[in-house]
Amino acid sequence: MEFCPNCGSMLMPEDGVIKCSCGFEKSLSDDDLEEQYKFEGEKNKDLEVIVTDNNNVALPTTRITCYKCGGTKGYWWTVQTRSADEAPTNFIRCAKCGNTWRSSN
């Protein structure tokens, strides 16, 4: 990858040359173009994408008592809802009914 000596923008390939929006052009060999500007994606065909739903949640669990349904299993997570110098906020979601609330720490 190269940058324009005039304006500093990234030079993009077009019709066998690399060009800048300011008008600068530079010829490169086909080998150089392929080496610097051709990118290939992941070729691992064995790679699988795991799809989850509400019945397969990838969050840690804890014992709780849901105030809506009485459920005893809850998922929890932490979010920094305020500035970095304040404590993060902990959330709990009932595994039975989906009710979500902030935990009191």
Secondary structure, DSSP 8 states (H G I E B T S, - for coil): --B-TTT--B-EEETTEEE-TTS-EEE--HHHHHHHH-------TT-------TTS--S-EEE---TTT---EEEEEEE--S-TTS--EEEEEETTT--EEE---
